[in-house]
Structures are given as structure tokens and as C-alpha cells.
Amino acid sequence: MKRIFTKLASAVLFSALISTALSSGAQSTAFASAATLNKTADKTDLSTGGAVEAKAAHHDDPPDSTWKPQRRLWGYAFGDEYYDAHADKGNRGAENNYVNVPTYRNAFQFRRLYLGYDYDITKRFKAEVLLASEPTANTGVNGSTSIQNGDNLVDNHMGFFIKNFNLRYRDIWNGTDIVVGELSTPGFALNEPGTNAPTSLSETTWGYRSVERTITDFHKNNSFDVGAALQGTFDPKTKNFGYVIMVSNNSASGLLSAANPNTGFYKIFYNDIWGKFFNQHLYVDIYYHYARTAQATALVGGQSNNMEKIFVAYVSKPIRIGVEAYTQTFVNGVTNKATGTPQNATVHGITYWVTGPIVKNKLGFFAKTDRYNPFTDYDPTVATYTVNTNYGAYNPYYKERFYTAGLDWTPAKNIHFMPNIWLIDYNDPRASTTTGYVAPDHTLVYRATFFFTFGK
């Protein structure tokens, strides 16, 4: 235990040094790091197929006749038959799946399709590829041609994109992998059994990405990016404590706009430390990222954003309970139009969820609620703030409360049918007499969600 906590303290110190350097504006290229495929919470039964004994060698192990390389095609899909019982009259919430969907619309819809391939090149090197299509139900416009947003194409077909394409070097030193390429960030989604990556982050533990995203995913924190990461454990034999350090372009997930192409000029730095306590019943994950971005205008000045997040969950066979809270600051993120003065915008968000069984291995339940405040220093007397940040879908005007709950029927392994409700309330913090004020309203959707996997 002494060695474990010595290593833990060293990693915390290392992360703190990186964060301190970043917050002072330093934009060095730090140690190359990487993260793994976005095989989300639904991938908890991933075969390890080729997990290796940790060694401190920097070359391939001698041939092992007992080793069988993994060659695996896998995939999953989820979607719904949905009925929009009530649409928000203000059309708020650009980040949600049902913005612009009119009241009473009902349809069958895929929300995600994954097709992945895992290939062990040797015992030490593994390649991972993931194609994804993630359409949405809301309708957008491209010139004079009506299309759907997300990954629906102009001809109404679903388009696929490359979401992950990376190379993993297992045990570059004892208990640590390095991953390079297009890969998942440690923000919420890593889940790589059989490696030194964490399997206990918020999305995996929540377990119902097929129903809805985690709160930071919902509000557009990066889920994947192009870069490199170290994914390590301080105790390789038990894998109860670990870390991720990653540097990447801050571009793959659409966080940057075309008008502010920061790739090649600035980078985003991720730090994550996680632990499993009390016989792996208590999960704790602490996350931080820092990204400097190009200034919007000379008057606005330099811009950056940073996020601090903590996730805690109690995990047992009968029940899982989780809490996740975060704060995010956008430096010079908004401008008060009344004074013309740029100012920082600070976001607060918190989520609570619970899942458990009703009939063992056949029927379960889940429930989740989020609270989101996009601008904690909002002045309700100000009619308009100009948004300067290019962070995806950011809007300082509307507080949100989100709710979902439902049942999970599993007639066979890896097949789920989940009737559920999806509700989001919007509240405008401006005074009701202020120009542009929008009265409180909500979007309510009833859904019959389906989810299945193959190749796992």
C-alpha cells in the first residue's frame, strides 16, 4: 500500500504541475499521451482477448504459443420509437436530441450505430477502429435543402464517420499503456477491460448511455480527439488506482468552430485520477482539463476554458448510485452588451442517478436527474450578452433541469428494451420585463428505447 500511495502522490503532483503551467498560459507539448475507444458504458462485458502480463520491457515479448491474438468485429446500436408530447415553445437546448421537433411528432429513430474492429498486431501492440453514425431527430437547413442534423445526410441516408482509429502500446512500462491516434478522452467515456485504462468512469458506471448521456457529455465536453495519452495504474496487479494524462488537438468532437481553427496553434490538456475503494464498491474519479483557444476579436482578448469535475459512485450487485458535479470557466466567454465589457462565464452542473434490479437478469430500473446553470454570475437586468466562446452549443441564458426514468427488460444477453420518459425544463434567469425574456417551458418525450450489441 505504501508503494501504491507513493505512486499516487507522484501522479497527483505531476498533474498539478501540468495544470499550474497551463493556467499561467503555457502551451508546451507535454508528454505525449492518448486515450482509448469510445466503447461506452454499454461495453462492460468486453473480452480481454490478449491481455498480457505487465513487464517493464520496451520490446515485444518472445513468441508465446499459448497467446491467441484478438481479431474481433463488433458493434451495437440504440434508438427509439418516440412521441413528442410537448415541445418547448422557445426552441431552447441546441444540445439536446429534440430541439426543433414539433409537438405530437412520433417516429422510429436510431440515435447511435457503432461498427468497430479490434486487432492485436502483437502481444504488445493493438489497433482499434470505430465507425459511428449518431443522427438526431431535430431538423436543420442546408441552403434551400431541408436536412436532419447529426449524421443524417442531405439525401436522408445515415452517414458514418471515423470516431476512433488508434494504436495502443501495452505496458510501455509496468502498469502503463500509451495510445496514439484518434481516441476517447478521459472526460467520461473510457472503458477498456484488459488494458491499463480505467473502467470506472461516469459513463461506464451509469450504464445507460443508450438512454441519455452524462451531464458533461450532454453539454459538449470532448468525448474523443486526435492526440496521445498515457493510461496507467499505480497497482498493476489489482488495478484499483490509476490515472490518464492526455494532450490533443481539441478539434475532433466539433468543439472548435471553423472561424477559429486552433489546431496546430493550441492544445487541450487532460488530467484524470481514479480509484476504487472498499473492495471496489466505491468509485472516485477526479478530472481536469485546460484549453486555450484563439481570441474572438482584438477587443475580447485571449480565451480559454477549463473544467474541474468529480464523480463518486457506490457500486454493488443489487444497486448503483452515482453523483457527478462539475464547474467550467470560459475566460472572456461573454460580453455584457450594456457595458461592452468582456467577462468570464462560469458553468455549474450536477447529476444524480440510481439503477438496480427488479427481477434478476431480466428486469431493472433506472432514474437520472441533472441541474445545469450556464452562467452563475448572470445579471438579470442585462437584456443581452454576446457569446464569445466557440465552445459547442454554449448559451448563457437558460437554466435547465433534466429528468429521465424507465424500465430495462433484458430478454437475452446484450438485448434491451427500455420504456422511459425524457423531460427537460427551461428557465430564463432574466427579469420577465426584459427584452427577449422567454417564459418557463419544457420538452416532454415518451420513448420505447431499444439497444443491442454483437461481437462481444
MOVENQUI-V422830 format. One record per helix or strand of 3 or more residues. SS is the DSSP state (h for helix, s for strand). FROM is the first residue (numbers start at 1). TO is the last residue. Records with the same first field share a line. If there is no record, write none. Layout:
# MOVENQUI-V422830
SS->FROM-TO / FROM-TO
This chain:
# MOVENQUI-V422830
h->2-23 / 41-43 / 202-206 / 215-218 / 258-260
s->71-86 / 106-120 / 125-133 / 139-142 / 145-148 / 161-173 / 176-184 / 224-233 / 241-248 / 268-277 / 282-293 / 303-315 / 319-336 / 341-359 / 363-373 / 385-387 / 398-412 / 415-428 / 441-454
